[in-house]
Amino acid sequence: MSNIDPSKTYVIVANHSSYWDILVLYALFKPFKFVSKEAIFNMPNIGLQMRLCQYVKIVRGELKSIREMIGTCKKWLNQGSSVLIFAEGTRSEDGEIHPFKDGAFRLAVDCNVPVIPIVIDGTYEIVPKIRTLLDFKSVITICVMPPVNAEDFDRSSGKMRKHVEEMMKDKLAEIRRGKDKSKLVELQKLYAIQSAAKAEAAKKIEETKKIEAAKEAEKQPAEIAKSSSESESSEAEKEPTSKS
């Protein structure tokens, strides 16, 4: 916690593998606005609370919403309120850290504020994305890393992003070296099975589409020929018969 100065404003970047992450981050006792997908704002009770707290909504894949999110985050940062962003953009399905998006680091550069990287471990085992059943038998670890400044990376959001992503991956691996990983491994095996099943189902759907498309393509020449034949027959019937 000593890496967070209560008087300063930050872009807080954390890895994301569970709904439990946000609850854990409240334990920092550092006020922040966090970016969340629109669906959470529509949930009963929770959504109302998020609106009242003026958290930041985003519709994934919608350019207009992304621009509005960036503008809102800049407003809060310029007013001295820190902003929390899960840089992967969504929950990790296997509990590992996946490639970061550039938005959080672009905000840090544009608003001239440091990034605080935070590594969370143990929440994936409580409620992972691949399962809805809660399991509270997990040791949660939070590591608040030293601030990262844009000036150290020539104010390049890309360089900053790569550096933070790598240091967070290294820290997560370090944390896990001293922990029992049996539950994590079990969940990752479940994820692998589910992923393989989804891939197989998607493959079958694609094959079915190709077969149907091929059948449609075979029908077209026959239909064109039939239409042409009917047209010729109709024209022949219209021609006047000559008198001898």
PLY file of the C-alpha trace (Angstrom):
ply
format ascii 1.0
element vertex 244
property float x
property float y
property float z
element edge 243
property int vertex1
property int vertex2
end_header
0.00 0.00 0.00
3.00 2.32 0.53
3.28 2.78 -3.25
0.00 4.73 -3.26
0.15 8.38 -2.23
-3.35 9.37 -1.00
-2.79 12.91 -2.23
-2.01 11.92 -5.83
-4.12 10.98 -8.82
-3.44 7.75 -10.73
-4.60 5.53 -13.54
-4.89 2.26 -11.64
-4.28 -0.79 -13.84
-5.17 -4.25 -12.51
-5.45 -7.73 -13.97
-8.98 -9.11 -14.10
-10.05 -12.74 -13.65
-13.15 -12.52 -11.43
-16.08 -10.35 -10.37
-14.42 -10.51 -6.95
-11.56 -8.29 -8.13
-13.44 -5.03 -7.65
-14.45 -5.96 -4.09
-10.84 -6.74 -3.28
-9.66 -3.41 -4.73
-11.97 -1.48 -2.42
-9.63 -2.66 0.35
-7.06 -0.19 -0.96
-9.07 2.63 0.66
-8.09 4.75 -2.33
-11.15 6.44 -3.90
-11.45 5.79 -7.63
-13.89 5.64 -10.52
-13.77 2.38 -12.40
-14.65 1.47 -15.97
-17.22 -1.32 -16.38
-19.24 -2.85 -19.18
-22.79 -1.56 -19.70
-24.41 -4.85 -18.62
-23.29 -4.34 -15.01
-25.01 -0.96 -14.90
-28.26 -2.70 -15.85
-28.14 -5.18 -12.97
-30.68 -4.64 -10.13
-29.30 -2.84 -7.05
-25.66 -3.04 -8.19
-26.38 -1.00 -11.31
-28.13 1.72 -9.33
-25.23 1.95 -6.90
-22.76 2.24 -9.77
-24.75 5.04 -11.34
-24.97 6.89 -8.04
-21.19 6.52 -7.60
-20.76 7.87 -11.14
-18.64 4.99 -12.34
-17.76 4.91 -16.03
-19.81 2.86 -18.49
-18.57 1.35 -21.75
-20.26 -0.60 -24.52
-17.65 -3.01 -25.86
-16.86 -2.68 -29.54
-18.85 0.55 -29.94
-16.57 3.37 -31.06
-18.87 6.15 -29.82
-19.04 4.57 -26.35
-15.25 4.15 -26.22
-14.78 7.84 -27.03
-17.30 8.82 -24.35
-15.52 6.58 -21.84
-12.15 8.18 -22.61
-13.67 11.66 -22.29
-15.31 10.82 -18.96
-12.10 9.30 -17.56
-10.14 12.39 -18.59
-12.69 14.57 -16.81
-12.30 12.61 -13.55
-8.49 12.55 -13.78
-8.35 16.29 -14.42
-10.56 16.80 -11.37
-8.15 14.79 -9.22
-10.07 11.50 -9.07
-8.13 8.32 -9.83
-9.52 5.91 -12.43
-9.36 2.11 -12.32
-9.17 0.22 -15.60
-8.85 -3.53 -16.13
-6.39 -3.26 -18.99
-7.20 -6.66 -20.52
-10.69 -5.35 -21.31
-12.50 -8.39 -19.92
-12.13 -11.17 -17.37
-9.44 -13.75 -18.06
-10.96 -17.18 -18.67
-7.88 -19.10 -17.56
-6.65 -16.92 -14.69
-3.57 -15.74 -16.57
-2.79 -12.17 -17.65
-3.64 -11.55 -21.31
-2.55 -8.74 -23.67
-3.38 -5.24 -22.44
-5.30 -2.66 -24.43
-3.80 0.79 -24.88
-6.59 2.97 -23.41
-5.40 3.15 -19.79
-1.88 4.12 -20.85
-3.07 6.67 -23.38
-5.07 8.30 -20.56
-1.99 8.39 -18.34
0.03 10.07 -21.09
-2.68 12.57 -22.07
-3.51 13.55 -18.48
0.10 13.40 -17.26
-0.62 11.05 -14.34
1.30 7.92 -13.23
0.05 4.37 -13.69
-0.21 2.21 -10.57
0.01 -1.49 -11.55
-1.86 -3.83 -9.20
-1.58 -7.61 -9.41
-4.42 -9.69 -7.93
-4.17 -13.44 -7.33
-6.68 -15.83 -5.76
-9.97 -14.30 -6.91
-10.08 -16.55 -9.97
-10.40 -19.57 -7.71
-13.39 -17.96 -5.91
-15.55 -17.27 -8.96
-13.93 -17.63 -12.40
-15.60 -16.56 -15.63
-16.07 -20.21 -16.62
-18.09 -21.10 -13.50
-20.83 -19.45 -11.42
-20.40 -21.50 -8.24
-18.63 -19.60 -5.44
-15.72 -21.20 -3.59
-14.34 -19.06 -0.78
-11.45 -21.41 0.07
-8.80 -19.30 -1.57
-5.91 -17.13 -0.43
-6.13 -13.71 -2.05
-2.97 -11.70 -2.65
-2.84 -8.06 -3.77
0.44 -6.51 -4.82
0.54 -2.73 -5.36
3.58 -2.05 -7.51
5.54 1.23 -7.77
4.11 4.00 -9.97
5.10 4.03 -13.63
5.58 7.43 -15.29
5.09 8.23 -18.96
8.27 10.34 -19.03
10.34 7.19 -18.52
9.01 5.82 -21.82
9.27 8.94 -24.02
5.55 9.49 -23.33
4.81 6.48 -25.53
1.65 4.68 -24.38
2.71 1.58 -26.33
6.09 1.29 -24.62
4.49 1.97 -21.25
1.82 -0.69 -21.84
4.33 -3.37 -22.79
6.49 -2.61 -19.76
3.57 -2.70 -17.29
2.13 -5.87 -18.83
5.44 -7.72 -18.54
6.16 -6.59 -14.98
2.65 -7.62 -13.88
3.03 -11.05 -15.50
6.37 -11.51 -13.75
4.90 -10.46 -10.40
1.94 -12.83 -10.78
4.32 -15.72 -11.48
6.39 -14.73 -8.43
3.32 -14.66 -6.18
2.16 -18.07 -7.37
5.51 -19.75 -6.81
4.85 -19.82 -3.09
1.20 -20.89 -3.21
-0.80 -24.08 -3.63
-1.85 -24.03 -7.29
-3.93 -27.23 -7.34
-7.28 -25.40 -7.57
-5.94 -23.05 -10.24
-4.66 -25.99 -12.30
-8.01 -27.78 -11.93
-9.91 -24.72 -13.19
-7.49 -24.24 -16.08
-8.07 -27.86 -17.13
-11.83 -27.20 -17.03
-11.29 -24.11 -19.18
-9.26 -26.14 -21.69
-12.06 -28.74 -21.94
-14.71 -26.04 -22.39
-12.60 -24.23 -24.99
-12.07 -27.42 -26.97
-15.82 -28.16 -26.88
-16.64 -24.62 -28.07
-14.07 -24.86 -30.86
-15.51 -28.20 -31.99
-19.06 -26.82 -31.94
-17.97 -23.75 -33.92
-16.21 -26.00 -36.44
-19.35 -28.08 -36.96
-21.47 -24.95 -37.43
-18.99 -23.65 -40.02
-19.00 -26.99 -41.86
-22.81 -27.02 -41.89
-22.85 -23.49 -43.35
-20.42 -24.54 -46.10
-22.54 -27.59 -46.99
-25.71 -25.46 -47.15
-23.91 -22.84 -49.26
-22.71 -25.55 -51.65
-26.27 -26.91 -52.01
-27.57 -23.43 -52.75
-24.84 -22.94 -55.36
-25.83 -26.23 -57.05
-29.47 -25.16 -57.17
-28.82 -21.85 -58.89
-27.68 -23.14 -62.36
-30.66 -25.50 -62.49
-33.07 -22.73 -61.51
-31.53 -20.34 -64.07
-31.82 -23.00 -66.80
-35.42 -23.71 -65.85
-36.27 -19.99 -65.86
-34.58 -19.54 -69.24
-36.46 -22.52 -70.70
-39.79 -21.24 -69.44
-39.04 -17.79 -70.88
-38.21 -19.23 -74.30
-41.35 -21.35 -74.27
-43.47 -18.34 -73.39
-41.94 -16.28 -76.20
-42.58 -19.08 -78.69
-46.25 -19.22 -77.73
-46.59 -15.48 -78.34
-45.23 -15.69 -81.94
-48.06 -15.53 -84.60
-48.48 -18.62 -86.80
-47.98 -17.94 -90.53
-50.83 -18.63 -93.03
-50.17 -20.84 -96.03
0 1
1 2
2 3
3 4
4 5
5 6
6 7
7 8
8 9
9 10
10 11
11 12
12 13
13 14
14 15
15 16
16 17
17 18
18 19
19 20
20 21
21 22
22 23
23 24
24 25
25 26
26 27
27 28
28 29
29 30
30 31
31 32
32 33
33 34
34 35
35 36
36 37
37 38
38 39
39 40
40 41
41 42
42 43
43 44
44 45
45 46
46 47
47 48
48 49
49 50
50 51
51 52
52 53
53 54
54 55
55 56
56 57
57 58
58 59
59 60
60 61
61 62
62 63
63 64
64 65
65 66
66 67
67 68
68 69
69 70
70 71
71 72
72 73
73 74
74 75
75 76
76 77
77 78
78 79
79 80
80 81
81 82
82 83
83 84
84 85
85 86
86 87
87 88
88 89
89 90
90 91
91 92
92 93
93 94
94 95
95 96
96 97
97 98
98 99
99 100
100 101
101 102
102 103
103 104
104 105
105 106
106 107
107 108
108 109
109 110
110 111
111 112
112 113
113 114
114 115
115 116
116 117
117 118
118 119
119 120
120 121
121 122
122 123
123 124
124 125
125 126
126 127
127 128
128 129
129 130
130 131
131 132
132 133
133 134
134 135
135 136
136 137
137 138
138 139
139 140
140 141
141 142
142 143
143 144
144 145
145 146
146 147
147 148
148 149
149 150
150 151
151 152
152 153
153 154
154 155
155 156
156 157
157 158
158 159
159 160
160 161
161 162
162 163
163 164
164 165
165 166
166 167
167 168
168 169
169 170
170 171
171 172
172 173
173 174
174 175
175 176
176 177
177 178
178 179
179 180
180 181
181 182
182 183
183 184
184 185
185 186
186 187
187 188
188 189
189 190
190 191
191 192
192 193
193 194
194 195
195 196
196 197
197 198
198 199
199 200
200 201
201 202
202 203
203 204
204 205
205 206
206 207
207 208
208 209
209 210
210 211
211 212
212 213
213 214
214 215
215 216
216 217
217 218
218 219
219 220
220 221
221 222
222 223
223 224
224 225
225 226
226 227
227 228
228 229
229 230
230 231
231 232
232 233
233 234
234 235
235 236
236 237
237 238
238 239
239 240
240 241
241 242
242 243
